[in-house]
């Protein structure tokens, strides 16, 4: 579940993240591992989640500064 500090990402608080770029997420450890793999490869990040009984997704892009 998304804690309040991450609500700035646009994912509702208490949403349940299910996948990151198609990789299943079962806990915070698998979520962080998936994000690290994707960010290291500098790929866009697609986060799938369930909120209000609906499956939704948000895509994030990493921009080098």
C-alpha positions as YAML, in Angstrom:
chain: A
units: angstrom
residues:
- id: 1
  name: UNK
  ca: [0.00, 0.00, 0.00]
- id: 2
  name: UNK
  ca: [1.15, 3.52, -0.80]
- id: 3
  name: UNK
  ca: [2.05, 5.50, 2.34]
- id: 4
  name: UNK
  ca: [1.16, 9.19, 2.59]
- id: 5
  name: UNK
  ca: [4.67, 10.52, 1.74]
- id: 6
  name: UNK
  ca: [4.44, 8.94, -1.73]
- id: 7
  name: UNK
  ca: [1.07, 10.45, -2.59]
- id: 8
  name: UNK
  ca: [2.91, 13.15, -4.56]
- id: 9
  name: UNK
  ca: [3.51, 10.50, -7.21]
- id: 10
  name: UNK
  ca: [-0.17, 10.62, -8.10]
- id: 11
  name: UNK
  ca: [-0.91, 7.16, -6.75]
- id: 12
  name: UNK
  ca: [-3.73, 7.36, -4.21]
- id: 13
  name: UNK
  ca: [-2.86, 6.75, -0.57]
- id: 14
  name: UNK
  ca: [-3.81, 3.16, 0.34]
- id: 15
  name: UNK
  ca: [-3.70, 2.00, -3.29]
- id: 16
  name: UNK
  ca: [-2.18, -1.45, -3.71]
- id: 17
  name: UNK
  ca: [0.70, -1.57, -6.20]
- id: 18
  name: UNK
  ca: [0.55, -4.81, -8.17]
- id: 19
  name: UNK
  ca: [3.19, -4.47, -10.92]
- id: 20
  name: UNK
  ca: [6.09, -2.29, -12.01]
- id: 21
  name: UNK
  ca: [6.84, -2.61, -15.75]
- id: 22
  name: UNK
  ca: [5.09, -5.97, -15.70]
- id: 23
  name: UNK
  ca: [7.11, -7.29, -12.76]
- id: 24
  name: UNK
  ca: [4.88, -8.49, -9.91]
- id: 25
  name: UNK
  ca: [5.10, -6.53, -6.67]
- id: 26
  name: UNK
  ca: [4.33, -8.46, -3.49]
- id: 27
  name: UNK
  ca: [5.96, -6.25, -0.87]
- id: 28
  name: UNK
  ca: [8.10, -3.13, -0.44]
- id: 29
  name: UNK
  ca: [11.29, -5.10, -1.09]
- id: 30
  name: UNK
  ca: [10.11, -6.34, -4.50]
- id: 31
  name: UNK
  ca: [8.81, -2.84, -5.32]
- id: 32
  name: UNK
  ca: [12.18, -1.23, -4.60]
- id: 33
  name: UNK
  ca: [14.07, -3.97, -6.48]
- id: 34
  name: UNK
  ca: [11.90, -3.47, -9.57]
- id: 35
  name: UNK
  ca: [12.29, 0.32, -9.46]
- id: 36
  name: UNK
  ca: [16.07, 0.02, -9.08]
- id: 37
  name: UNK
  ca: [16.37, -2.30, -12.10]
- id: 38
  name: UNK
  ca: [14.30, 0.04, -14.24]
- id: 39
  name: UNK
  ca: [16.01, 3.26, -13.13]
- id: 40
  name: UNK
  ca: [19.45, 1.71, -13.68]
- id: 41
  name: UNK
  ca: [18.37, 0.91, -17.25]
- id: 42
  name: UNK
  ca: [16.96, 4.47, -17.62]
- id: 43
  name: UNK
  ca: [13.62, 3.14, -18.87]
- id: 44
  name: UNK
  ca: [10.18, 4.64, -18.28]
- id: 45
  name: UNK
  ca: [8.46, 3.25, -15.19]
- id: 46
  name: UNK
  ca: [4.88, 1.94, -15.48]
- id: 47
  name: UNK
  ca: [3.27, 1.39, -12.09]
- id: 48
  name: UNK
  ca: [0.05, -0.64, -12.01]
- id: 49
  name: UNK
  ca: [-2.13, -0.44, -8.92]
- id: 50
  name: UNK
  ca: [-5.61, -1.12, -7.58]
- id: 51
  name: UNK
  ca: [-7.56, 1.77, -6.10]
- id: 52
  name: UNK
  ca: [-11.28, 1.90, -5.43]
- id: 53
  name: UNK
  ca: [-11.57, -1.65, -6.82]
- id: 54
  name: UNK
  ca: [-10.24, -0.52, -10.21]
- id: 55
  name: UNK
  ca: [-6.92, -1.40, -11.83]
- id: 56
  name: UNK
  ca: [-5.08, 1.71, -12.96]
- id: 57
  name: UNK
  ca: [-1.60, 2.61, -14.17]
- id: 58
  name: UNK
  ca: [0.69, 5.64, -14.23]
- id: 59
  name: UNK
  ca: [3.82, 6.02, -16.34]
- id: 60
  name: UNK
  ca: [6.83, 7.97, -15.10]
- id: 61
  name: UNK
  ca: [9.82, 9.04, -17.15]
- id: 62
  name: UNK
  ca: [13.25, 9.76, -15.74]
- id: 63
  name: UNK
  ca: [14.77, 12.92, -17.16]
- id: 64
  name: UNK
  ca: [18.50, 13.49, -16.74]
- id: 65
  name: UNK
  ca: [19.27, 16.98, -15.59]
...
